[in-house]
Amino acid sequence: MLDVAVIEEPAAAEASLDPMRARLLAALAEPGSAAALAARLGLPRQKVNYHLKELERHGLVELAEERRKGNMTERVYRATAASYVISPAALAAVSPDPSRSPDQLSARWLLALGARLVQEVGSLLTGAARARQRVASFGIDARVRFASAADRAAFAEELSQSVAALVSRYHDESAPQGREHRLVVGLHQIPTAPPPSTESTESTESTDSPDSPDSPDSPAAQEN
């Protein structure tokens, strides 16, 4: 079983988004038969059988083993991955395109960059899985808390200059055996869970909070 599988086909994406099939995929992190799944999820076995066949047809589940039970054969399935990511490639012509309106201060452009990242890395993973190879990649995930919007702007400027200097130092357009890589750097607020909906919190909540969508410090307010 893969840690993560990338869904690129529209039909497979549609199959995975069906609520019942999503429940079956989650349950099949451990192998199980249609009868066992039906009992565990409280669903009719015939319906489970139908959805399992559809998931198998799209490569989302696979046959783990067949067990002989009396004069019948029980088919045991398992999910092909522990989790799934739907590639923007499944959206075809309407998938996000970062080249349409590049804007470093736009949250929508950052989202388009992220979508392209999922699409390109997903394509690499799919090809590498077929060739039984690993994908050469590198990632950094960090959290930073800024005291003010001015600090955040200064950080973004310094980060931009540092990245530009590194790219300039290592980029070699004339290298005959060179391979192009894409570097994506993003900065965004971490979404916070909404507070409990009580009368007291609503009365004391300020619209000037840094996490408020209308705050001058929020990405939404800075977006063009």
Secondary structure, DSSP 8 states (H G I E B T S, - for coil): -EEEEEE-SHHHHHHHHSHHHHHHHHHTTS-EEHHHHHHHHT--HHHHHHHHHHHHHTTSEEEEEEEEETTEEEEEEEESEEEEEE-GGGGGGGS--TTSS--TT-HHHHHHHHHHHHHHHHHHHHHHHHHT--------------SSHHHHHHHHHHHHHHHHHHHHHH--TT-TT---------------------HHHHHH--TT-TTSTTSTTSHHHH--
